[in-house]
Amino acid sequence: MKQTHANTQTITAQVVNAFVTGNVGGNPAAVVLDADNLSDADMLRIAAKVGLSETAFVSKSKTQAFKLDFFTPNRRIAHCGHATIATFSYLAKLGRVSEGETSKETVDGPRKIVIKNGAAYMEQLGPSYRMPSDWADDGVTAADALKSLGIKELDLAQNVSPVLVNTGNNFIVVAVKDGATLRNLKPDFDLISDISEKLDLVGYYVFTTDRDATDKDATTRMFAPRYGIEEESATGMAAGPLACVLHDHLNINKETLVIEQGRFMTPASPSLITVELTVENGKILGLMAGGHGKVSESLTIDF
């Protein structure tokens, strides 16, 4: 970072695509290194100017390997999966981290990071669930959630209702019956944002396990207008909750799940997220979500 004149500074933000598949696709995040002297207001202003769904700011930590602050274009977010993967992929390319375990400090506490075979994985917590019957006190019903996506009960997958899941952030996870339903969603972003405020959500993660739609464990779409993100192509902090739903609610008895995202957004940007569950006596105690990153362009930002 350098000073340009009395009221303006300039920083460099590196764009890194996280969760790429075959070195293409993925979800771009911006990474700003050596951000120790930036205030929250500075970081928010920079993230707004960058304009990507998330920007990660990396600074020194007294307790962990690095301190990471995450901002969308309109607010701070406690954790961000794809920006974490982008950051540690970039740090690995620079030689600042190597294969094995490292860590990040966040506003919501420390999290373990693992670099494995060139991919970065981040720790999430074991899941907590709130079913639609638990949303009533917040003034939200399952019908409200379906209306906000432009779907009806007959569009849902059988035997699994929408559920609010938290592994570090809150998401509503919704299972639809097939790829056509997933493709043809008509999200009402104002209504999604309103529901997200009431339930303190990052957003919605809508998925199908339809074999005609994907050869992965699920293919998904993510909407987070409350955070200035209408749709994004890879969301590590949502893939963790989905993996828990697949294991606990759909009885997919696997401890490693591969989740596709971005196939059905416009324009398409297919991404792959691998989630490794830690399961003991049938209970998920925690998880690691990760994938590969590809370093892209550098941006110069005046703020």
C-alpha positions as a Markdown table, in Angstrom:
| # | Residue | x | y | z |
|---|---|---|---|---|
| 1 | Met | 0.0 | 0.0 | 0.0 |
| 2 | Lys | 1.3 | 3.5 | -0.8 |
| 3 | Gln | 0.2 | 7.0 | -0.1 |
| 4 | Thr | -0.7 | 9.0 | -3.3 |
| 5 | His | -1.7 | 12.3 | -1.8 |
| 6 | Ala | -3.2 | 13.7 | 1.3 |
| 7 | Asn | -6.6 | 12.0 | 1.1 |
| 8 | Thr | -6.0 | 9.1 | -1.3 |
| 9 | Gln | -4.1 | 5.8 | -0.9 |
| 10 | Thr | -3.5 | 3.0 | -3.4 |
| 11 | Ile | -3.4 | -0.7 | -2.8 |
| 12 | Thr | -3.0 | -3.8 | -5.0 |
| 13 | Ala | -5.6 | -6.5 | -4.9 |
| 14 | Gln | -4.9 | -9.9 | -6.4 |
| 15 | Val | -7.8 | -11.6 | -8.1 |
| 16 | Val | -7.8 | -15.4 | -7.5 |
| 17 | Asn | -10.4 | -17.8 | -8.8 |
| 18 | Ala | -11.3 | -20.3 | -6.1 |
| 19 | Phe | -12.7 | -23.9 | -6.5 |
| 20 | Val | -11.6 | -24.1 | -10.1 |
| 21 | Thr | -12.3 | -27.3 | -12.0 |
| 22 | Gly | -9.7 | -28.4 | -14.5 |
| 23 | Asn | -8.0 | -25.0 | -14.0 |
| 24 | Val | -11.1 | -23.1 | -15.4 |
| 25 | Gly | -14.2 | -21.7 | -13.9 |
| 26 | Gly | -14.3 | -21.1 | -10.2 |
| 27 | Asn | -15.3 | -18.0 | -8.2 |
| 28 | Pro | -13.1 | -14.9 | -8.2 |
| 29 | Ala | -12.2 | -13.2 | -4.9 |
| 30 | Ala | -9.8 | -10.4 | -4.3 |
| 31 | Val | -6.9 | -10.7 | -1.9 |
| 32 | Val | -5.2 | -7.8 | -0.3 |
| 33 | Leu | -1.9 | -8.6 | 1.5 |
| 34 | Asp | -0.2 | -6.6 | 4.3 |
| 35 | Ala | -3.5 | -5.0 | 5.3 |
| 36 | Asp | -2.5 | -4.2 | 8.9 |
| 37 | Asn | -3.0 | -0.5 | 8.7 |
| 38 | Leu | -6.4 | -0.6 | 7.0 |
| 39 | Ser | -9.4 | 0.3 | 9.1 |
| 40 | Asp | -12.8 | -1.4 | 8.7 |
| 41 | Ala | -14.0 | 1.6 | 6.8 |
| 42 | Asp | -11.0 | 1.4 | 4.5 |
| 43 | Met | -11.6 | -2.3 | 3.8 |
| 44 | Leu | -15.3 | -1.8 | 3.1 |
| 45 | Arg | -14.5 | 1.0 | 0.7 |
| 46 | Ile | -11.9 | -1.1 | -1.1 |
| 47 | Ala | -14.2 | -4.1 | -1.3 |
| 48 | Ala | -16.9 | -1.9 | -2.8 |
| 49 | Lys | -14.5 | -0.6 | -5.4 |
| 50 | Val | -13.2 | -4.1 | -6.3 |
| 51 | Gly | -16.8 | -5.1 | -6.8 |
| 52 | Leu | -16.3 | -8.9 | -6.4 |
| 53 | Ser | -18.6 | -10.9 | -4.1 |
| 54 | Glu | -15.8 | -11.0 | -1.4 |
| 55 | Thr | -12.4 | -9.4 | -0.7 |
| 56 | Ala | -10.0 | -10.9 | 1.8 |
| 57 | Phe | -7.7 | -8.7 | 3.8 |
| 58 | Val | -4.6 | -10.4 | 5.2 |
| 59 | Ser | -2.7 | -9.0 | 8.2 |
| 60 | Lys | -0.5 | -10.3 | 11.0 |
| 61 | Ser | -2.0 | -12.3 | 13.9 |
| 62 | Lys | -0.8 | -12.6 | 17.4 |
| 63 | Thr | -2.5 | -16.0 | 17.8 |
| 64 | Gln | -2.7 | -17.7 | 14.4 |
| 65 | Ala | -0.6 | -17.8 | 11.2 |
| 66 | Phe | -2.6 | -15.0 | 9.6 |
| 67 | Lys | -5.5 | -12.7 | 10.3 |
| 68 | Leu | -8.2 | -12.5 | 7.7 |
| 69 | Asp | -11.0 | -10.0 | 7.4 |
| 70 | Phe | -13.7 | -10.5 | 4.8 |
| 71 | Phe | -15.9 | -7.9 | 3.2 |
| 72 | Thr | -18.6 | -8.1 | 0.5 |
| 73 | Pro | -19.3 | -4.9 | -1.4 |
| 74 | Asn | -21.7 | -3.7 | 1.3 |
| 75 | Arg | -20.7 | -5.2 | 4.7 |
| 76 | Arg | -18.3 | -7.4 | 6.7 |
| 77 | Ile | -18.9 | -11.1 | 6.7 |
| 78 | Ala | -17.5 | -13.4 | 9.4 |
| 79 | His | -16.2 | -16.2 | 7.2 |
| 80 | Cys | -15.9 | -16.6 | 3.4 |
| 81 | Gly | -15.1 | -20.0 | 1.9 |
| 82 | His | -14.0 | -19.1 | -1.6 |
| 83 | Ala | -12.0 | -16.0 | -0.4 |
| 84 | Thr | -10.2 | -18.2 | 2.1 |
| 85 | Ile | -9.3 | -20.7 | -0.6 |
| 86 | Ala | -8.2 | -17.9 | -2.9 |
| 87 | Thr | -6.1 | -16.3 | -0.1 |
| 88 | Phe | -4.2 | -19.5 | 0.8 |
| 89 | Ser | -3.8 | -20.6 | -2.8 |
| 90 | Tyr | -2.1 | -17.2 | -3.4 |
| 91 | Leu | 0.0 | -17.5 | -0.3 |
| 92 | Ala | 1.1 | -20.9 | -1.4 |
| 93 | Lys | 2.1 | -19.6 | -4.8 |
| 94 | Leu | 4.1 | -16.9 | -3.1 |
| 95 | Gly | 5.8 | -19.4 | -0.8 |
| 96 | Arg | 4.4 | -18.0 | 2.3 |
| 97 | Val | 2.7 | -21.3 | 3.2 |
| 98 | Ser | 3.6 | -24.8 | 2.3 |
| 99 | Glu | 1.9 | -28.3 | 2.4 |
| 100 | Gly | 0.4 | -29.1 | 5.8 |
| 101 | Glu | -1.5 | -27.3 | 8.5 |
| 102 | Thr | -1.7 | -23.5 | 9.0 |
| 103 | Ser | -4.5 | -21.3 | 10.4 |
| 104 | Lys | -6.5 | -18.1 | 10.2 |
| 105 | Glu | -7.8 | -15.7 | 12.8 |
| 106 | Thr | -11.2 | -14.2 | 12.1 |
| 107 | Val | -13.7 | -12.0 | 13.9 |
| 108 | Asp | -15.5 | -15.3 | 14.8 |
| 109 | Gly | -12.4 | -17.1 | 16.2 |
| 110 | Pro | -9.6 | -19.2 | 14.8 |
| 111 | Arg | -10.0 | -21.8 | 12.0 |
| 112 | Lys | -7.6 | -24.5 | 10.8 |
| 113 | Ile | -6.4 | -24.4 | 7.2 |
| 114 | Val | -4.7 | -27.4 | 5.5 |
| 115 | Ile | -2.8 | -27.3 | 2.2 |
| 116 | Lys | -3.0 | -30.7 | 0.6 |
| 117 | Asn | -1.8 | -31.7 | -2.8 |
| 118 | Gly | -1.9 | -28.0 | -3.9 |
| 119 | Ala | -5.5 | -27.5 | -2.7 |
| 120 | Ala | -6.5 | -25.4 | 0.3 |
| 121 | Tyr | -9.0 | -26.6 | 2.9 |
| 122 | Met | -10.6 | -24.6 | 5.7 |
| 123 | Glu | -12.2 | -25.7 | 8.9 |
| 124 | Gln | -15.9 | -25.3 | 9.7 |
| 125 | Leu | -17.8 | -26.3 | 12.8 |
| 126 | Gly | -20.2 | -29.2 | 13.3 |
| 127 | Pro | -23.7 | -28.3 | 12.1 |
| 128 | Ser | -26.6 | -26.9 | 14.0 |
| 129 | Tyr | -30.1 | -27.1 | 12.4 |
| 130 | Arg | -33.2 | -25.0 | 12.6 |
| 131 | Met | -36.3 | -26.5 | 10.8 |
| 132 | Pro | -39.1 | -24.3 | 9.4 |
| 133 | Ser | -41.1 | -24.8 | 12.5 |
| 134 | Asp | -38.3 | -23.0 | 14.4 |
| 135 | Trp | -38.5 | -20.0 | 12.1 |
| 136 | Ala | -42.0 | -18.9 | 13.2 |
| 137 | Asp | -40.7 | -16.7 | 16.1 |
| 138 | Asp | -38.8 | -14.8 | 13.4 |
| 139 | Gly | -41.8 | -14.3 | 11.2 |
| 140 | Val | -40.8 | -16.6 | 8.4 |
| 141 | Thr | -42.4 | -19.8 | 7.1 |
| 142 | Ala | -41.2 | -22.4 | 4.6 |
| 143 | Ala | -43.9 | -21.1 | 2.2 |
| 144 | Asp | -42.2 | -17.7 | 2.3 |
| 145 | Ala | -38.8 | -19.2 | 1.4 |
| 146 | Leu | -40.3 | -21.2 | -1.5 |
| 147 | Lys | -42.1 | -18.1 | -2.7 |
| 148 | Ser | -38.9 | -16.1 | -2.7 |
| 149 | Leu | -37.4 | -18.7 | -5.1 |
| 150 | Gly | -40.5 | -18.9 | -7.4 |
| 151 | Ile | -41.2 | -22.5 | -6.6 |
| 152 | Lys | -43.9 | -24.6 | -4.9 |
| 153 | Glu | -43.8 | -27.7 | -2.6 |
| 154 | Leu | -44.2 | -30.0 | -5.6 |
| 155 | Asp | -40.8 | -28.7 | -6.9 |
| 156 | Leu | -39.0 | -29.9 | -3.8 |
| 157 | Ala | -37.1 | -33.2 | -3.5 |
| 158 | Gln | -39.0 | -35.8 | -1.5 |
| 159 | Asn | -38.3 | -36.4 | 2.1 |
| 160 | Val | -36.2 | -33.3 | 2.9 |
| 161 | Ser | -37.6 | -29.9 | 3.8 |
| 162 | Pro | -35.8 | -26.6 | 3.6 |
| 163 | Val | -33.6 | -26.3 | 6.7 |
| 164 | Leu | -31.4 | -23.5 | 8.2 |
| 165 | Val | -27.9 | -24.8 | 8.8 |
| 166 | Asn | -25.0 | -23.2 | 10.6 |
| 167 | Thr | -21.4 | -24.4 | 10.4 |
| 168 | Gly | -20.1 | -20.9 | 11.0 |
| 169 | Asn | -22.6 | -18.9 | 9.0 |
| 170 | Asn | -26.4 | -19.3 | 8.5 |
| 171 | Phe | -27.7 | -20.6 | 5.2 |
| 172 | Ile | -31.1 | -22.0 | 4.2 |
| 173 | Val | -30.5 | -25.2 | 2.3 |
| 174 | Val | -33.2 | -26.2 | -0.2 |
| 175 | Ala | -33.4 | -29.5 | -2.1 |
| 176 | Val | -35.3 | -29.3 | -5.4 |
| 177 | Lys | -36.3 | -32.3 | -7.4 |
| 178 | Asp | -34.3 | -31.9 | -10.6 |
| 179 | Gly | -31.9 | -29.9 | -12.7 |
| 180 | Ala | -34.7 | -28.2 | -14.7 |
| 181 | Thr | -36.2 | -26.8 | -11.4 |
| 182 | Leu | -32.8 | -25.6 | -10.3 |
| 183 | Arg | -32.1 | -23.9 | -13.7 |
| 184 | Asn | -35.5 | -22.2 | -13.8 |
| 185 | Leu | -35.6 | -20.7 | -10.3 |
| 186 | Lys | -36.9 | -17.2 | -10.3 |
| 187 | Pro | -35.4 | -15.6 | -7.2 |
| 188 | Asp | -37.1 | -12.5 | -5.7 |
| 189 | Phe | -34.0 | -10.9 | -4.3 |
| 190 | Asp | -35.9 | -8.3 | -2.2 |
| 191 | Leu | -37.9 | -11.1 | -0.5 |
| 192 | Ile | -34.7 | -13.3 | -0.1 |
| 193 | Ser | -33.0 | -10.3 | 1.5 |
| 194 | Asp | -35.9 | -9.6 | 3.8 |
| 195 | Ile | -36.0 | -13.3 | 5.0 |
| 196 | Ser | -32.2 | -13.2 | 5.3 |
| 197 | Glu | -32.4 | -10.2 | 7.6 |
| 198 | Lys | -35.1 | -11.9 | 9.8 |
| 199 | Leu | -33.1 | -15.2 | 10.1 |
| 200 | Asp | -29.6 | -13.6 | 10.0 |
| 201 | Leu | -28.7 | -15.6 | 6.9 |
| 202 | Val | -25.8 | -15.1 | 4.5 |
| 203 | Gly | -28.2 | -16.5 | 1.9 |
| 204 | Tyr | -29.8 | -19.6 | 0.3 |
| 205 | Tyr | -28.1 | -22.7 | -1.1 |
| 206 | Val | -30.4 | -24.5 | -3.5 |
| 207 | Phe | -29.4 | -27.9 | -4.8 |
| 208 | Thr | -30.4 | -31.1 | -6.5 |
| 209 | Thr | -28.9 | -34.6 | -6.4 |
| 210 | Asp | -30.6 | -35.4 | -9.7 |
| 211 | Arg | -28.3 | -37.8 | -11.6 |
| 212 | Asp | -29.4 | -36.2 | -14.9 |
| 213 | Ala | -28.1 | -32.8 | -13.7 |
| 214 | Thr | -24.7 | -33.8 | -12.3 |
| 215 | Asp | -22.3 | -36.7 | -11.7 |
| 216 | Lys | -21.2 | -35.1 | -8.4 |
| 217 | Asp | -22.9 | -35.5 | -5.0 |
| 218 | Ala | -25.0 | -32.4 | -5.7 |
| 219 | Thr | -25.1 | -29.4 | -8.0 |
| 220 | Thr | -26.1 | -26.0 | -6.5 |
| 221 | Arg | -27.0 | -22.3 | -6.8 |
| 222 | Met | -26.3 | -19.7 | -4.1 |
| 223 | Phe | -28.2 | -16.4 | -3.6 |
| 224 | Ala | -27.1 | -13.8 | -1.0 |
| 225 | Pro | -28.6 | -10.4 | -1.9 |
| 226 | Arg | -28.4 | -9.3 | 1.8 |
| 227 | Tyr | -24.6 | -9.2 | 1.2 |
| 228 | Gly | -24.8 | -7.6 | -2.2 |
| 229 | Ile | -24.4 | -10.9 | -4.0 |
| 230 | Glu | -27.3 | -11.9 | -6.2 |
| 231 | Glu | -25.6 | -15.2 | -7.2 |
| 232 | Glu | -22.1 | -16.6 | -7.1 |
| 233 | Ser | -20.4 | -19.6 | -8.6 |
| 234 | Ala | -18.7 | -21.2 | -5.5 |
| 235 | Thr | -19.4 | -20.8 | -1.8 |
| 236 | Gly | -17.3 | -22.9 | 0.5 |
| 237 | Met | -19.2 | -21.7 | 3.6 |
| 238 | Ala | -22.4 | -23.0 | 2.1 |
| 239 | Ala | -21.0 | -26.2 | 0.7 |
| 240 | Gly | -20.2 | -27.3 | 4.3 |
| 241 | Pro | -23.8 | -27.0 | 5.4 |
| 242 | Leu | -25.0 | -28.8 | 2.3 |
| 243 | Ala | -22.6 | -31.7 | 2.9 |
| 244 | Cys | -24.1 | -32.0 | 6.4 |
| 245 | Val | -27.6 | -32.1 | 5.0 |
| 246 | Leu | -26.6 | -34.7 | 2.5 |
| 247 | His | -25.1 | -36.8 | 5.3 |
| 248 | Asp | -27.7 | -36.2 | 8.1 |
| 249 | His | -30.9 | -35.6 | 6.2 |
| 250 | Leu | -30.5 | -37.6 | 3.0 |
| 251 | Asn | -28.5 | -40.4 | 4.6 |
| 252 | Ile | -25.6 | -40.2 | 2.1 |
| 253 | Asn | -23.2 | -42.2 | 4.2 |
| 254 | Lys | -20.0 | -40.7 | 2.9 |
| 255 | Glu | -17.3 | -38.7 | 4.7 |
| 256 | Thr | -16.0 | -37.0 | 1.5 |
| 257 | Leu | -18.5 | -35.2 | -0.8 |
| 258 | Val | -17.9 | -33.3 | -4.0 |
| 259 | Ile | -20.3 | -30.4 | -4.6 |
| 260 | Glu | -20.7 | -28.6 | -7.9 |
| 261 | Gln | -21.8 | -25.0 | -8.2 |
| 262 | Gly | -22.1 | -22.4 | -11.0 |
| 263 | Arg | -23.3 | -24.8 | -13.7 |
| 264 | Phe | -26.7 | -23.3 | -13.8 |
| 265 | Met | -25.9 | -19.6 | -13.3 |
| 266 | Thr | -25.6 | -17.1 | -16.2 |
| 267 | Pro | -22.9 | -17.0 | -17.4 |
| 268 | Ala | -22.0 | -20.5 | -16.2 |
| 269 | Ser | -18.8 | -20.8 | -14.2 |
| 270 | Pro | -18.6 | -24.5 | -13.0 |
| 271 | Ser | -16.8 | -24.9 | -9.7 |
| 272 | Leu | -15.9 | -27.9 | -7.5 |
| 273 | Ile | -15.9 | -27.9 | -3.7 |
| 274 | Thr | -14.7 | -30.9 | -1.8 |
| 275 | Val | -16.0 | -31.4 | 1.8 |
| 276 | Glu | -14.4 | -33.8 | 4.2 |
| 277 | Leu | -16.6 | -34.6 | 7.2 |
| 278 | Thr | -15.3 | -35.6 | 10.6 |
| 279 | Val | -17.9 | -38.1 | 11.9 |
| 280 | Glu | -18.0 | -40.0 | 15.2 |
| 281 | Asn | -20.7 | -42.4 | 16.2 |
| 282 | Gly | -22.8 | -41.0 | 13.3 |
| 283 | Lys | -22.5 | -37.4 | 14.5 |
| 284 | Ile | -20.7 | -34.7 | 12.4 |
| 285 | Leu | -18.2 | -33.0 | 14.7 |
| 286 | Gly | -16.6 | -30.7 | 12.1 |
| 287 | Leu | -15.6 | -30.5 | 8.5 |
| 288 | Met | -13.0 | -29.2 | 6.1 |
| 289 | Ala | -14.1 | -27.6 | 2.8 |
| 290 | Gly | -11.6 | -26.9 | 0.0 |
| 291 | Gly | -10.5 | -26.9 | -3.5 |
| 292 | His | -8.0 | -25.4 | -5.9 |
| 293 | Gly | -7.3 | -21.8 | -6.7 |
| 294 | Lys | -6.0 | -20.1 | -9.9 |
| 295 | Val | -4.2 | -16.8 | -9.6 |
| 296 | Ser | -5.6 | -14.3 | -12.1 |
| 297 | Glu | -5.2 | -10.5 | -12.6 |
| 298 | Ser | -3.9 | -7.7 | -10.3 |
| 299 | Leu | -6.1 | -4.7 | -9.6 |
| 300 | Thr | -4.8 | -1.2 | -8.5 |
| 301 | Ile | -7.4 | 0.4 | -6.2 |
| 302 | Asp | -7.4 | 4.0 | -5.1 |
| 303 | Phe | -9.4 | 4.7 | -1.9 |
